[in-house]
Each structure stands twice: as structure tokens, then as C-alpha cells.
Amino acid sequence: MNTTIKSLAMVAIALFAGFGSASAQEESVDEGVELTKDMWHVWDGLTKDAMPTDAHPWIDWKVGAEEPVSGVICGDGNVTETQYADLSDYHYMVAYGEGVNPRFMFNRTVKGGQQDNGGMICIDNKAFGEETGAIVIDLKKDLVRTVPEQEPTIDDFAHLVTIKSGWGGPCLISTIMLYNTLPEELGGETTGIQNVNVANDAVVATFNAAGAKVAANAKGLVIKKLQSGKVVKVMNNK
């Protein structure tokens, strides 16, 4: 019941703010949804039953920056526990970029909570893939909470509070995508498309993750439309 009410509340907020229609949200799930600043809200709680409020969140946003970033990449620089993006309806979060390992801060359940005292989940041990340029976070398995003198547990909700650059230097995150099924190039189920330049199925258009038409060799995550009408996602690293 709470989950249904929560979902309806999120749709209502999105529609009121002009972020799109409910049908558009549903249609885009299988192809992935791009994480945006608009997904952050101020919430009335810190667990999976929390509801969004009408308060305005104060969020930094440097995803897609032209130069590597030191410090906050997205979210609240103070890691305020009540300001977050609820990603619980998705299975995977994929960050495309380069540089040192970022720090992904999830599920802060107490003010000032840290990974070592069980008050927050911080993932900082994942590097950008050499071939894919991607970091994949499994939102159903990787959110492990470690409370002193207790067995580690996996949270059943995913509240992204903040992403910061790593301690070792800056990094660049160009795009963050949310999926329920991973793309084939990231280890998801095969789509049957092994080569986007196969005979009689040439690429007819290339778009970036925001839907704008770009050059075929544009760097980063691109979406290629084939002559047959099929669509395939490709990560261009060069």
C-alpha cells in the first residue's frame, strides 16, 4: 500500500513540475532512464516508506561537465540525509565516465552517518571499465550496510544522496543511466545485435542519451538507429 501511494505521489510531482507524462516514464524503462537533477526531492523519512515533500532540494549538478570534477558531482554537498533521489524501482545504476573511482553515497539513515558506523552506504571501490567506460552498481545487491558487531545486511531500498569524486583525484561522469535489465555490452541478456554495421542493416542516425542527434563517432553513450528500425546502445570511448 505504501509503495503504491509513494509511486502515485512521485508521478504527481513529476507531472506538476512538467517533467513528463506517466506514459512516457513507463515506455522508457526498458531502454533505460537517464538520471537527472529533477529526481532529487526532500523526503519526510529515511527508509523505503518515506514520502516526497513540497520542499525544494538544493542540489549540485556537474554530471556532463567538460572537465574532470573534484568534490561534489551530483547531490547535496553536505550529504543531507533527507535529500536524495529514490532509485528503488530500478535494478542497476550505470555511471559512464573516466578518472579515479567516484564515491557513491546511498541510504544515509542518521545525520552524519558513515559507512563504518552503519549510518550510510558508501561505494568507492568500483572503477570505470576500460572497454565500456562504465561503473555498474547493482541496486539490489551492492547496497551493503555494515553495522559494528553485526552481520552485513543488504538494504531493500536505494536512496542516492550524493556522488563525489574519489580521494585520489578528480573524475568525470558524462551520463548516469538507470536500468532494470542491463544492456548487452554491460553483461545483460543478448539482444541478437552483435555488430551495428552488419550487412543490410546500416546505421541511419545516432543520438546521445538526451535524444539529440550527434555525429556517429560522438564520445560517450550513444543510441544508434538501424535501417531495419532496431535500436542499439553503444559506448564510444574514442
N, C-alpha and C positions, 0 to 999 in steps of 0.2 A: 504493500500500500504506500509506504513512504517513498519507495523508488518511483512508483507511478506518479505521485504528486510532485516529486522532485523533477522528473523528466518534463512534466507539463509546465512547471514553473520556469525551467530553462528555456523551453520553446517560446513561452510567452514573453520572456525578457528579450530573446533574440528578435522576435517579431516586432516588439515595441520599439527596439533600438534600430530597426532597419537592417538587421544582419542577415536577412534572408527568410525564405519560407520554410515551413516544416517539411514540405515535399522535397525541396531542394536538398535539405540536410539528409533525408533518408536516401535519396538517389546517389549521393556522393560517398556513402560509407564504404562500399566495396572497392572503389577506386582510391580510397584514402582521403583524409580530410587534412588540410593544412592548418597547423596550429597558428592562431592569431592572437593579438593583444586583446581582442574583444572577448576571448574566452575566460579572462580573469574576472572574478567578482569578489565582493566582500560577503562572507558567509556568516551564518548565525551559529555555526558549530564547527567541530574539527574532525568529525568521523563521517561515515558513509550516509548518515541520516541528516546531515546538515542541509540547510536551505539557503539559496541566494537572497541577499537583501537588496534594497534600492540604493545603498550607499555606493559612492563612486570609488573604485580602486585606483591607487596611484602606482603605476607600473612603468618600469623602464623597458624599452624595446630596442635591441640592437641586432636582432636576427636579420640577416641580409646586409649587414654593414659592409662597406667596401674594403675596410682594413680590419686586421685582427683586433679583438677586443680584450682589454684587461679589466677584470671586475665583473659587473652585472651584465649578462647578455639578454636576459628577459626575466620579468617578475619584479618583486619588491626587493630593493637592495638591503632592507633591514630584515628580510625573511619573515615578515609578519605572518603569524600562523593563520590568521583569518582571511588572508588574501591569497587566492590560488585559482588555478584552472582545474576543474573536475574532469579527469580523463578516465573515470571508472568504466565508462561504456566501451572503451577501446581495449584491444589486447596488446598492441605494440605502439611504441613511440620511436620514431626514427629521426635522428638528427644528422643532417648532411653538412660536412664542413671539413676543416683541417686545423692542425695545430695540436697543442698539448691537450690532455684529457680534460674535458669540462667537468664541473661539479653539478650534478642534478639533485636538487633538494625537494624531497617529497614528504607529505604527511607529517608536518610538524604539529604534534598534538599537545605540546605545552609551550608556553612562552620561553624562548631561549633554549629550547630542546636541541640536543645534538645526537649524532649517530651513536656515540659511545655511552650515552646515558639512556638510550631508548626513546628520546623525545622527538626524534626526527630520523628520516631515512635519507642518507646522502650516498649517491652512487658516483664514485670518482675514479673507478678502475677500468673504465671502458675507453678504448682508443678508436679513432676513426679508421675504418678499414682501408687498407692500401688499394684494393681494387674498386671498392664501392664508394669510398669516402663517407661511409655511414657508421653511426653508432646505433645499435638496436637495443632498446630496453623492453623486455617482456613485462608488461604491467601486471601480469597475473603470477609471475614467478620471482622477479628480481627485487620487489619491494620488501626486503627482509628487515625486520625490526630486531635489534639486538639490545635486550634489557639485561643489565648486570645480574649475574647469578640465575638467569633463566634461559631456557632453550630458545633459540631464534624462532621467530614466527613470521609468516607472510601476511601482510595486510590485504584485506579484501576490498580495498578502495585505492584510488590513485589520485591524489591531490598534488599537482605540480605547483610548488610555491615559487621557486627561483632557479635559474640556471646561471652559474658563474664560471668564469674562466678558471683553469686549474692553477695550483700554487706554483707550477713551474714556468708559467709564462702565458701569453695571450693565445687565443684561438678564434677561429672564425666559424660561425654557424650560418649557413646560407638559407636553409629551409628546415622546418621540422614538420614531419608528417605523422598522422595517426592512422593506424590500420587495425582491422580485425583479422585480416589474412595478409601475411607478408608478400610483397612482390617476389617473383621468381628469382630475381638477381640477388635477393637478400636471404634466400633459403626457403621461400614459400613454395607452395604447390606449383608444379609446372603448368604453364598456360598453353603449351604447344607452340609458342613462338620462340624459336631458338636464335633467329637472325632477322633483324628488322629490314635487311636488304635482300631477302630471298627473292628468287625469280618470280616475276608476275605479281609481286606484292610490294612495290616500291613505296618509300616514304613520300607522302604528298604534303605534309605540313608538320611543323614542330612547334610546340608551345612550352612555356615554363609552367611552374607549379601554380602560378596565379591565373593561368589561362591566356596570357599574352603570347602572340606569335613571335618566335625568335628564330635565329639562324640555326641550321641543322647541327652545327658544331658548338652551340652555346654551352658554356660550362655549367655544371651542376645538374640537378634533377630536371629532366625534360620529358615531355609526353609526345610521342610520335604517332601521328595518324597514318595508317597504311592505305594503300589503294583499295584494298579489299573492304575497308571500313573498320578493320580492327584497330585497337589502340594498345600501345605498349609503353611502359615507363623505362627510361634509360638514364643511367648516371654517367655524364660526360666529365671525365677528370682532366682532360687535356683541352 
